[in-house]
Amino acid sequence: QFTDKEQTVTYVYTKDPVVGGNVTAKYVDGAGNTLSDNVVKSGNIGDDYSTEQKAIPGYTFKEVQGSASGQFTDKEQTITYVYTKDPVAGANVTAKYVDENGKTISDDVVKNGNVGDSYTTEQKAIPGYTFKEIQGSASGQFTDKEQTITYVYTKDPVAGANVTAKYVDENGKTISDDVVKNGNVGDSYTTEQKAIPGYTFKEIQGSASGQFTDKEQTVTYVYTKDPVVGGSVLVKYVDEAGNTLSDNVVKSGNIGDDYSTEQKAIP
């Protein structure tokens, strides 16, 4: 009712809630790769929000980018949780040093590290050998698999000792000039039988073929002398006057063969 006094009537209102933009929590590694499902928070403008760090197997929390807690606004908001990958021991990387036949000529070098770490291997200076090629990747990354890198070398040539072929008769007498072969240690050699007039090959002493070494080697070809018909030997049986008392005897044979004659009893 109206009175003789001024009166005031006040109507009080509450503001209707207005939906704010979502707040998204992301979980990534240092390269931005997603490690776990996003968590999306929703609420009205002005309401408080809070996001949480996750425990992610194999990863360690590093930092948060954005505000872990705050208020919803009319804008979308993103909070990023960044993690680093826990180190995982990788399989070894082995560098081998071999000759062209695969024979080891220097100690292996074994590298170790975590999966994803970089490795590098090195060519060695090996006395007596020259680097030829590499089989595998000299550098790369450790993985969960064993890796082998092979450095292949060729052997430097080393002058070997001579191989001498001799040609002798059965008494060891030289019947033709020596033939001298030379080459590097490990190279192959071969010697040859000669055709020597008046002689027939009998046997070889030593190896007709083989490899040069740091030692002198001798190969001896032995021959027998071919028989040569000699002049005959005439045996006469006479008296003091030169008169024939019995038939002559003729002996024949090869040069160098022995002969003998016999005395006759003449009545």
C-alpha positions as CSV (number, residue, x, y, z in Angstrom):
1,Q,0.0,0.0,0.0
2,F,1.1,3.4,-0.6
3,T,2.1,5.3,2.5
4,D,3.3,8.8,3.1
5,K,6.9,7.5,2.6
6,E,8.9,6.8,-0.6
7,Q,9.2,3.1,-1.1
8,T,11.7,1.1,-3.3
9,V,11.2,-2.3,-4.8
10,T,14.3,-4.1,-6.3
11,Y,14.2,-7.2,-8.6
12,V,17.4,-9.2,-8.4
13,Y,18.5,-11.5,-11.3
14,T,21.2,-14.2,-11.7
15,K,23.0,-14.3,-15.0
16,D,22.2,-17.4,-17.1
17,P,25.2,-19.7,-17.5
18,V,27.1,-19.4,-20.9
19,V,28.9,-22.5,-22.1
20,G,32.6,-21.7,-22.5
21,G,35.1,-23.1,-25.0
22,N,36.5,-26.5,-24.2
23,V,39.8,-26.9,-22.5
24,T,41.9,-29.7,-24.0
25,A,44.8,-31.4,-22.3
26,K,47.3,-33.0,-24.7
27,Y,50.1,-35.5,-23.9
28,V,53.0,-35.5,-26.3
29,D,56.7,-36.3,-26.7
30,G,59.3,-33.7,-27.6
31,A,58.5,-34.1,-31.3
32,G,54.8,-33.5,-30.8
33,N,53.8,-37.1,-31.2
34,T,50.7,-38.0,-29.2
35,L,51.5,-40.4,-26.3
36,S,48.1,-40.7,-24.7
37,D,44.5,-39.8,-25.4
38,N,43.5,-36.1,-25.1
39,V,41.4,-35.1,-22.0
40,V,38.7,-32.6,-22.9
41,K,37.2,-30.4,-20.1
42,S,34.0,-28.5,-20.6
43,G,32.2,-25.9,-18.4
44,N,30.6,-22.5,-18.4
45,I,32.4,-19.2,-18.8
46,G,34.0,-18.3,-15.5
47,D,33.9,-21.8,-14.0
48,D,37.2,-23.2,-12.8
49,Y,39.0,-26.0,-14.6
50,S,41.9,-28.2,-13.7
51,T,44.0,-30.6,-15.8
52,E,46.3,-33.4,-14.6
53,Q,49.7,-34.8,-15.5
54,K,49.5,-38.5,-16.5
55,A,51.9,-41.3,-15.7
56,I,52.8,-42.7,-19.1
57,P,54.9,-45.9,-19.2
58,G,58.3,-45.5,-20.8
59,Y,58.2,-41.7,-20.6
60,T,59.2,-39.1,-18.0
61,F,57.3,-35.8,-17.6
62,K,59.3,-32.8,-18.7
63,E,57.1,-29.7,-18.8
64,V,53.6,-28.2,-19.2
65,Q,52.8,-25.7,-21.9
66,G,49.8,-23.5,-20.9
67,S,48.0,-23.2,-17.6
68,A,47.3,-26.5,-15.9
69,S,44.3,-24.8,-14.1
70,G,42.3,-21.6,-14.7
71,Q,38.8,-20.6,-15.8
72,F,36.7,-21.4,-18.9
73,T,36.4,-18.5,-21.3
74,D,34.6,-18.1,-24.6
75,K,37.8,-19.4,-26.4
76,E,39.1,-22.9,-26.9
77,Q,42.1,-23.5,-24.7
78,T,44.9,-26.1,-25.0
79,I,47.3,-27.3,-22.3
80,T,50.1,-29.5,-23.5
81,Y,52.0,-31.9,-21.3
82,V,55.4,-32.7,-22.8
83,Y,57.3,-35.9,-21.9
84,T,60.7,-37.3,-22.8
85,K,61.2,-41.0,-23.7
86,D,62.9,-43.1,-21.1
87,P,66.2,-44.5,-22.4
88,V,66.1,-48.1,-23.6
89,A,69.4,-49.9,-24.0
90,G,70.0,-50.7,-27.7
91,A,71.7,-53.8,-29.2
92,N,75.4,-53.5,-29.8
93,V,76.9,-52.2,-33.0
94,T,80.1,-54.1,-34.0
95,A,82.8,-52.9,-36.4
96,K,84.9,-55.7,-37.9
97,Y,88.2,-55.5,-39.7
98,V,88.9,-58.3,-42.2
99,D,90.9,-59.1,-45.3
100,E,89.3,-60.1,-48.6
101,N,89.0,-63.7,-47.4
102,G,87.1,-62.6,-44.3
103,K,90.0,-63.2,-41.9
104,T,90.1,-60.9,-38.9
105,I,93.2,-58.6,-39.1
106,S,92.4,-56.2,-36.2
107,D,90.3,-56.4,-33.0
108,D,86.5,-55.7,-33.3
109,V,85.3,-52.4,-32.0
110,V,81.9,-52.7,-30.1
111,K,79.7,-49.6,-29.7
112,N,76.7,-49.4,-27.3
113,G,74.0,-46.9,-26.6
114,N,70.3,-46.4,-26.2
115,V,67.7,-47.1,-28.9
116,G,67.5,-44.0,-31.1
117,D,71.0,-42.7,-30.1
118,S,73.4,-42.1,-32.9
119,Y,76.5,-44.3,-33.5
120,T,79.6,-43.9,-35.7
121,T,82.3,-46.3,-36.6
122,E,85.8,-45.6,-37.9
123,Q,88.1,-47.0,-40.6
124,K,91.4,-48.1,-39.1
125,A,95.0,-47.7,-40.4
126,I,96.3,-51.3,-40.3
127,P,100.0,-51.9,-41.1
128,G,100.5,-54.1,-44.2
129,Y,96.9,-53.5,-45.5
130,T,95.1,-51.0,-47.7
131,F,91.4,-50.2,-47.1
132,K,89.1,-51.5,-49.9
133,E,85.5,-51.1,-48.9
134,I,82.9,-50.9,-46.1
135,Q,79.9,-53.3,-45.8
136,G,77.1,-51.8,-43.8
137,S,76.5,-48.2,-42.6
138,A,79.5,-46.5,-40.9
139,S,77.0,-44.4,-38.9
140,G,73.4,-44.6,-38.0
141,Q,71.2,-45.2,-34.9
142,F,71.1,-47.9,-32.3
143,T,68.1,-50.2,-32.5
144,D,66.9,-53.3,-30.7
145,K,68.7,-55.5,-33.2
146,E,72.5,-56.3,-33.4
147,Q,74.2,-54.5,-36.2
148,T,77.6,-55.3,-37.9
149,I,79.7,-53.0,-40.0
150,T,82.6,-54.7,-41.9
151,Y,85.7,-52.9,-43.0
152,V,87.4,-54.9,-45.8
153,Y,91.1,-54.5,-46.6
154,T,93.6,-55.9,-49.2
155,K,97.0,-57.1,-48.1
156,D,99.9,-55.0,-49.3
157,P,102.2,-56.9,-51.6
158,V,105.4,-58.2,-50.0
159,A,108.2,-59.5,-52.2
160,G,108.6,-63.3,-51.6
161,A,111.8,-65.3,-51.7
162,N,112.8,-66.9,-55.1
163,V,111.7,-70.3,-56.2
164,T,114.4,-72.1,-58.2
165,A,113.8,-75.0,-60.6
166,K,116.9,-77.2,-61.0
167,Y,117.5,-79.8,-63.7
168,V,120.0,-82.6,-62.8
169,D,121.0,-86.1,-63.6
170,E,120.8,-89.0,-61.1
171,N,124.1,-88.0,-59.7
172,G,123.0,-84.4,-59.0
173,K,124.9,-82.9,-61.9
174,T,123.3,-79.9,-63.6
175,I,122.2,-80.7,-67.1
176,S,120.3,-77.5,-67.9
177,D,120.2,-73.9,-66.7
178,D,118.2,-73.2,-63.5
179,V,114.9,-71.3,-63.9
180,V,114.3,-68.7,-61.2
181,K,110.7,-67.6,-60.4
182,N,109.9,-64.5,-58.3
183,G,106.7,-62.9,-56.9
184,N,105.0,-61.6,-53.9
185,V,104.3,-63.6,-50.8
186,G,101.0,-65.5,-51.3
187,D,101.2,-65.3,-55.1
188,S,101.1,-68.6,-57.0
189,Y,104.1,-70.0,-58.8
190,T,104.5,-72.9,-61.2
191,T,107.6,-74.6,-62.6
192,E,107.9,-76.7,-65.8
193,Q,109.6,-79.9,-66.8
194,K,112.1,-79.4,-69.6
195,A,112.7,-81.6,-72.7
196,I,116.5,-82.1,-72.5
197,P,118.2,-83.8,-75.4
198,G,119.9,-87.1,-74.4
199,Y,117.9,-87.3,-71.1
200,T,114.6,-88.8,-70.0
201,F,112.6,-87.2,-67.1
202,K,112.5,-89.5,-64.0
203,E,111.0,-87.6,-61.1
204,I,110.4,-84.3,-59.4
205,Q,111.7,-83.4,-55.9
206,G,109.6,-80.6,-54.3
207,S,106.3,-79.0,-55.4
208,A,106.0,-78.1,-59.1
209,S,103.5,-75.4,-58.1
210,G,102.6,-73.6,-54.9
211,Q,102.8,-70.1,-53.4
212,F,105.7,-67.8,-52.8
213,T,106.7,-67.4,-49.1
214,D,109.4,-65.5,-47.3
215,K,111.7,-68.6,-47.6
216,E,113.8,-69.7,-50.6
217,Q,112.3,-72.8,-52.3
218,T,113.9,-75.3,-54.6
219,V,112.2,-77.7,-57.0
220,T,114.5,-80.3,-58.6
221,Y,113.7,-82.1,-61.8
222,V,115.8,-85.4,-62.0
223,Y,116.6,-87.0,-65.4
224,T,118.3,-90.2,-66.5
225,K,120.8,-90.2,-69.3
226,D,119.6,-91.8,-72.5
227,P,121.8,-94.8,-73.5
228,V,124.2,-94.2,-76.5
229,V,125.6,-97.1,-78.4
230,G,129.4,-97.2,-77.9
231,G,132.1,-98.6,-80.1
232,S,132.6,-102.4,-80.0
233,V,135.5,-104.1,-78.2
234,L,137.4,-106.8,-80.3
235,V,139.1,-109.5,-78.3
236,K,141.8,-111.5,-80.2
237,Y,143.6,-114.6,-79.2
238,V,147.1,-114.9,-80.9
239,D,150.6,-116.3,-80.5
240,E,153.7,-114.3,-80.2
241,A,153.9,-114.0,-83.9
242,G,150.4,-112.7,-84.2
243,N,148.9,-115.8,-85.5
244,T,145.2,-116.3,-84.6
245,L,144.8,-119.2,-82.2
246,S,141.0,-118.9,-81.5
247,D,138.0,-117.1,-82.9
248,N,137.8,-113.3,-82.0
249,V,135.2,-112.2,-79.5
250,V,133.3,-108.9,-80.1
251,K,131.8,-107.1,-77.1
252,S,129.3,-104.3,-77.7
253,G,127.4,-101.9,-75.3
254,N,126.4,-98.3,-74.6
255,I,128.9,-95.6,-73.8
256,G,129.6,-95.7,-70.2
257,D,128.6,-99.3,-69.7
258,D,131.2,-101.7,-68.2
259,Y,132.6,-104.5,-70.2
260,S,134.9,-107.5,-69.4
261,T,136.9,-109.9,-71.4
262,E,138.0,-113.5,-70.6
263,Q,141.3,-115.4,-71.1
264,K,140.9,-118.6,-73.0
265,A,142.7,-121.9,-72.3
266,I,144.2,-122.8,-75.7
267,P,145.7,-126.4,-76.1
